[in-house]
Amino acid sequence: MPLPEGSRANSRSGADPGLHQVMSRLSKSLERDHMVGQVTTDLQRQLRVDRVVLYYFYREWEGQVTFEALSAPNYSILWVDWAG
């Protein structure tokens, strides 16, 4: 189906602002995740420990592990391979 006259699907000015906002948030989230992952890895190496875990608390005694840095994959508590 042809686009209406005057529309510019590939133009920055004609881009959907909602889509742009979602893409911007996603980009910032990925940058933050990369930075936190790098910091946990650096901390694990500097402390010379097997595992560093970042735990996010929702409320008292409830939360989840959000990042882990490991000296070996078998120390993971996020991706446990129960079959192996």
C-alpha positions in Angstrom: 0.0 0.0 0.0 1.5 3.4 -1.0 2.2 5.9 1.7 0.0 9.1 1.8 1.4 12.0 -0.1 3.8 14.1 2.0 4.6 11.3 4.5 8.2 10.3 5.1 8.6 6.9 6.6 12.4 7.1 6.8 12.6 10.7 7.8 13.7 11.6 11.4 11.0 14.2 11.6 8.4 11.8 10.6 9.5 9.0 13.0 7.0 7.9 15.6 7.9 9.7 18.8 6.8 6.8 20.9 9.1 4.4 19.0 11.9 6.9 19.4 11.3 7.1 23.2 11.3 3.2 23.5 14.5 2.9 21.5 16.2 5.6 23.6 15.2 3.9 26.9 16.4 0.5 25.5 19.7 2.0 24.5 20.2 3.6 28.0 19.2 0.4 29.7 21.7 -1.6 27.6 24.5 0.9 28.4 23.7 0.7 32.1 23.6 -3.1 32.1 27.0 -3.2 30.3 28.5 -0.8 32.9 27.1 -2.7 35.9 28.3 -6.0 34.4 31.8 -4.5 33.9 31.9 -3.2 37.5 30.9 -6.5 39.0 33.5 -8.3 36.8 36.2 -5.8 37.9 35.2 -6.2 41.5 35.3 -10.0 41.3 38.8 -9.9 39.8 40.1 -7.3 42.2 38.8 -9.2 45.3 40.1 -12.5 43.8 36.8 -14.3 44.7 34.9 -17.0 42.8 31.6 -15.0 42.5 30.2 -11.5 43.0 26.5 -11.2 42.9 24.3 -8.1 42.7 21.0 -8.7 44.4 18.1 -6.3 43.9 15.7 -6.1 46.9 12.0 -5.4 46.1 11.1 -5.2 49.8 12.4 -6.9 53.0 13.8 -10.3 52.2 12.4 -10.4 48.7 14.2 -9.7 45.5 16.3 -11.3 42.8 19.9 -11.7 41.5 20.4 -9.2 38.7 24.1 -9.7 37.9 26.8 -12.1 38.7 30.5 -12.2 37.9 32.2 -15.6 38.0 35.7 -17.1 37.9 34.2 -20.2 36.3 30.7 -21.0 34.9 30.1 -23.8 37.4 29.8 -21.1 40.2 26.7 -19.6 38.6 23.5 -19.4 40.7 21.6 -17.9 37.8 22.0 -20.6 35.1 22.2 -23.8 37.1 22.5 -26.9 34.8 20.7 -29.5 36.9 21.2 -32.2 34.2 25.0 -31.8 34.1 
